[in-house]
Amino acid sequence: MKRISIWLCALFAVMIMKAADMSNSLELSQLYIIGDATPYAWDVQKAGEMQKVDDGVFRWSGHLEAGKEFKFINTRAFFKHIVATCSGQLVGKGRSYNLNLEISYTLDSNRDLKFKPSATGDYTIYVDLRSMQMALYDEERAVNLPDKLYATGSALDGKVVEMEVIGGIEYKLADDFKSGSIIFRDTPQPTASTKYYVPLFDGVDITFGKAVNASLKETTNGDVEGWSVAVPGKYTFYLRKDLQLAYAKTFKPFSTLYLVGGCCELAWNYWDAASSRFTPNPSKPEELTWEGYLTPNWNDSRNEPDKLKILTAPDWFSETYHPYVPDYPLVGEYNFRTTGSEDFKWIIYDAGTYRITVNTLTETMKAVKLNNNAKLNGANQSTAAIDCVKEPSLVKIACSRGAVYVKSAVGEVAVSVHTIDGKRIASAPVVKEGVVAEGLSKGIYVVKLLGNTICLSRKVVMDE
């Protein structure tokens, strides 16, 4: 009886493991090439892992034998098969082909449709699981980008922009481009030995955004076309040193961003408007600011209590902002990363009020610690802070006809206006003089100011 029980438990465990692997959805994080046309034959444990260049987009370079067969598998098992749409599909360089997904541990030959290279040779294969397309090209040669590049071209109005590799991973060029072209080279001015880094196919238009990423090639031909900009505007251009490809992203201003983390008041809760959202700068649409209280020592149990990151949408699936390395100190001025799938986070060491300013075009961030213990967000606030201004004449707060006006003699300050019960109804991240709230009804309000040398809270009465 004991043997039977052990056998049933083992069988049940195997069934659970097998069921866990039987998800009927594609996994966009991995893909393998397999077949006797490849160097790996039909051994799933040796199947060639393809390089991920984006979610659902993969690249592989290697040797294929004519007359033999290959296909793709989504895991290291003959379960999720990515196959051809017809039997014995001949494939050649410079063409694209449709793909089909078949899910079965016992796939019959009528559905297990494979590809056959029309000629023996060295290829680079791209597979896009989002559009279910495959394309073959001549094998791409590795391009070793230098640590410094120079961008120029008619889209930059002829100016030369120096670029340094960030985090050992990528270069970024953020600008307001004109219609024209962009090229990248390894010298400020062209010489006989200058190397140019251009798309594999001339004239790739960055207007189409990240959906059109181009592999890089190196040349000494100074007459290359480079990238095309058909529609002028603000773009962030990426050259990926790690993936040897490039693409651009059209700038679109965010109405807000979301700060989440174990050191935030509501931890990883991104849906609370009062504590997690950034405020845009009306005069600079690419700039947003968050200001509030952070601490690594909340008196509860929470994940990663000293860490945080930034979301661009109230979900876990959209683009996120994170550092290039794990546990990077929050305070400072630096580039942040929007590419890659690593879930790296910033870290804080001390409690206090922080101001975080993000530029979504240049993808740069500045974080400062304003004081040790002032808490701006929420109804319960502390106004005890380091070097607080004691002289009220240095700050003027006036209210009339439904508007609140602030004038600061101690430099730029962050201002928030609250109802008497603590609800924030208006805020301005950077103000020296001006109206910070309008359209208010009669009543009592609390105006809070926070800056490098000031943190105060003052009640005002709107009587007209």
N, C-alpha and C positions, 0 to 999 in steps of 0.2 A: 504493500500500500504506500509506503514511504517513497519507493522508487517511482511509482506512478505519479505521486504528487510533485516530485522533483521534475519529472519529465513534462508534466502539464505546465508547471511554472516556467520552464525553459521555453516551451512552445509558445506560451502566452507572451513572453518577453520578445521573442523573435517576431511575432505578429505585430506587436506594438512598434518595434523598430522599423519593420517593413511598411507599416501604415504611415509612419511619420515621413517616410521618403516618398510616399505616393501622392504628394500634393499635385493637383492637376494644373498648376500655374507655372509659367516660366520663371526661372530665377535669373534676374538681370545682372547678377554679380559674378557669374562664372560661365565658362563655355570651354568645351574640349573638342579637338579635331581627332578623328580616328579613321583607320582604314588601311588596306594593304597598299594604297597609293601613297601613304605617308610613311615616315620612318618608324611609326609606332605599331604597325600592323593592326590587329583587332584586339589588342590587350588593353582593357579599360584602365588598368593601373598605370600603364605607360602612355596613355593618350595625351596628346600635346595640349597643355593648358594655354589658351589664347590670352593675349594681353588685353586687359580692360582699358579702353580709352574714354569711355563714358558709360553711364548706366545703360546696359543693354547693347553696347557697341564694343566689338572685339576685333583684334588684329593678330594675325599669325604670319610669320615668314618662314619658308622652308622649301624642301624639295618634294615634288610630286612626280609620280611615275605614270606615263600614259597607259591607257588600256586597263588600269586598275581602278579601284573604287575608294571613295571616302564619304563621310558624312560628319555630323556633329552630335554631341551628346551634352546635355545640360548638367549632368552630374557624372561622377565616376561609376556609372551603372548603365546597363542597357534598359533604360526605363523611359526617360524623356529624350526622344530622338528628334533632331532637326534634320530633315531630309529634303530631297528634291521633289518636284511636283510631277515628274514623269520618270519612267524607268530608263536607266542608262543615260542620264542627262550629261551630254558632252559640255565641257566648260573650257573657256579660253580667256586669255588676257584681254583686259579692256572692256569686259562685258559684265553685266549684273544679272542675277537670277533670283527667282522667287523661291522662298523656303516654305516648308510645311512642318507643323508640329504633330508628332505622333506619340502618344503616351501609352505604353504597354510593356510589360516584362516579357511578353511572348508575341512580338510583332511579326506578322506573317510577311512573306516576300512580296505580296501584292501592294503592301503599304510601306515596306522598308526600301524606299527608292533612294538610290545613291547617285553621287556625281562621279564622272570619269573625266580626267584631264585629257584634252585633245592632243597635248604634246608634253613630253618629259621636260622638266625645267624647274627653275627656282622662282617661286611665286610669293607675293604678299596677298593675303586674303582678308577682306573686311566682312564682318557679319553684323547686321543691325537687327536685333531681335524685336525692336519696336516696330519696324516696318516689314520685318521678315524678308530681308533682302541680303544677298551675298554678292560681292564683287571681287574679281581677281585682277591683279596687276603684276608687272615685272617686280621682282623682289626689291624692296626699298633698302637702300644703303643707310647704315646708321649715321646720324648726323650728331657730332659732338659740338654742342654750342659752347662758346666761350663764356667767361664769367661777366663779360661786359659787351653790350651791343649798342649800335647807334641806329636810330630810326630816322628816315627822311623820306622825301617824296612830295609830289604836288598836293597830296591830301593834307600834308603838314605845312603847306605854303613854303616849301623849300627849306624850312629850318631843320636842324639836326638835334635830336633828343637822345641824350645818353641814358642807357638803361642798364641796371645791374640785376643779376639774378637774385631772386628773393627766396630765402629758405633752401637754396640749392635745388629748387623745384621749377621755378617759372620766372619769366619776365612779364611785366605789365606796362602797358602804354595807355593812359587815359587822357583823352583830348577831345576837342571839338573839331572834328575832321571836315575838310572841304571835299567836294567831289574830286576824285583823282586817284592816285596810286600811292602805295607805301612799300618801301623796301627796308630791309635790315642788313647791316654789314658789321664787320668787326673792327673798322677803323673810323675815326671821325670824318676824315676826308678820303675819297677814293684814291687808291694807289694801284700799281701793277699787281701787287700781291693781295689786295683786299678780297676777302671772302664774303659772298652774299648768301643770305639765307632766305629762300623763297619757297612758295608752295610747289608741290610736286607737279601740279598743272597750272600754267600761267593764268593770271587774271581771276583768281578766286575772289568772289565778291563778299566782303565782310558784312554787307547789309543783311544777309540772311541769318546772321547771328550764329549761336553755338551749334545749331543744327548742321552747319557746314563747317566741319573741321578738316583741315588740310595737313597732310604729312609734309614734312620739310625736306628740302634738298639743298645741298651746298654747291655753289658755283663761283667761278672767278669772272664770269661774264658780267660786266657792268651795265649792259643794255637790257637786263632782265626786266620784265614787267612788274613782278611782285604781286601784291594784293590790290584789288580794285575797291574803291568806295563809290558806289553808284548814288547813294542818297547821303547828303551831308548831314552831320549831326554829331552828338556826343556818343562815343563808344569807349569801351574798355577792351583793349586787345591783349590776348594772352599768347605767349610762346612757351610751350611746355618743354622744359629741358628734360624732364623725366620720361615723357611720352614721345618726344620728337615730332610734335604737331602744333598747329596754331589755329586759333579761332577768335572771334570777337563777340562782344555782347552789347547790344543797343542799350543805352542808358535810359532807364525808366525810374522816375523818382518814387520812393516809398512814402506812403502817408504815415506809417509807423513801423517800428521794429519791436521785437519782444525779447526782453532780458529774462533768462531763466537760469536757475542754478541752485545748488544747495545753500549758498550763502545769501540768497534772496529771501525776502520776507515770506513769500508763499512757495519757496523752493522751486520745483519744476513746473509750477502752474503758470501757463502762458495766457490764460483767458481772463485774468483779472486786470481790467483796464487801469486801475488806480496805481498798481505797483510795478507792472512789467513793461509798459509801453514807452517808447521813445517819442519825443516831440520834434517835429520838423522845424527847420529854420526857414521862415517865410521868404527871406532874401537869398537863401542858398538852398535850392531844392534837394541837392545831393547831401546835405548835412542834417543829421538828427542827433538829439541829445537826450540822455537819460540822467536823472539825478536822484539819488536816494540813499538809503541806509543799507549797508551790507555787513555781514558778520559771519565768521566761520564757527561761531559758538552759539547757535540757536539752542534753546533748551528743549530739544525734541530729537527724535530719531529720524534722520533723513539721509538720502544718498548723496555722497560727495559734498559734504557740508561746506567745503572751502572753494568750490569750483563754480564756473558759470560759462555760458555761451550765448549767442544771439541768434534768434530765429527771424526769418523774413516774412513768415506767415504763421497764423495760429495753428500749426500742425507740426508733425515730426518728419514730414516728407519733402517739404520745399527746401530751397537753398538755405544753408546756415552759414554763419560767420564764426570762424574759429582760428586759433593760432596755428603757426606752421609746425610747432613742436608741442608735445603735451606739457601741461602744467606751467605754462608761460605766465610770468607775473603780470597782473592786470595793469598796475600803475606804470605809465610810460607812454611813448609815442612810437607807433610802428605800423607796418603793413599787416593786414589780416588776410586769411585765406577763404575763398569761396569754392575752390575746386577740391577734388579728392574726397574720399569717403571716410577718412580717419576722423573719429569723433573726439578730437583734441579739444581741450578746454583751458580757459584762463584760471588762475588761482589767486586768492587773496590771503593775506596773513593776519590782518588786523581789522577790527570792527571800526566803522566810521561812515561818514557821508562821502560818497564818491560822485564824480561827474564823468560821464562817458560820452564822448563826442565821436560820431562815426561819419566818414565821408564815403558814400556808397558808389561814387564814380571812381575815385582813386583807390578805393578799398584800403583806406588808412584809418587809424583810430588813435585817439588820445584819451587817456584815463588819468584823472588826478584824484587824490584824496584831499577833501576840503577840510575836514576836521576829524576828531576822534570819536565823537559820540552824538552829533546832531542827527536827527532822524526827520527827513523831509516828508516822505510819503506816509499816509495814514493819519488818523485823528490824534493819536497820542504822540506829541512831538517834544523833543528836547531842544532848547535853544542855548544850552551851555556848550560853548565851543572854544577852540583855541583862537586867541586874538580877536575876539568879537568886538565890533564897534560899539562903544558906549555912548558916543555923542550923537543924539538923534538928528542934529542939524546937518549931518553928513548925508542923510538920506531923506528925501522928501516924498511923501505919499499923499496924493490928493484924490478926491472922488467927487464927481459932479455929473449930473445928467446921465446916469447909468454907466459911466466910464471910470476906470481906475488908472491914475497916472503916477508914474514913478520916475524920479530923478536921483541918480546916485553920484556922489562926489568921490567914491572909493573904487571907481572902475566898474567893469561889467559885472552884473549879478544875475542870478537866476531868480525868477519871481513866480510865485503861484498864489492864486486867489481861491479861498475856500469859503463855503457857507459856515455859519456858526456851529453846525453839527459836524464839521470836519470834511465835507464832501468837496473835492477839488473841482472847480468849474472853469478855470482858465489857468494857463501857464505860459511863460516865455523863458526859454533856456538862456538867452543872452540879451540883456538889456542894460543900457546906460541911462537912457532917457526916452520916455515915450509911453503911449497908452498900452496897457497890458490886458485890459478886459473892457468889453463894451456890452451894452444892452442889458445891464443888470437892473433888477427891480429894487424898490425900496427895501431896506433892511440892514442888518449888521453882517459884515464880512471880515474875514481874517486874511491879511496879506502877509506872506512869508517871503523873505529875501535871504539868499545864500550866495556867498562869494568867497574869495580867498581870505578876506579879512572881516567878513561880516556874516552874521546869522541872527536874524531877529524876526519876531512875529508881532504884528500890530493889528489891532481892531480898528475898523473904519465903519462909519455910518453913512449909508446912501439914503439921503432924505429927499431926493428929487429925481 
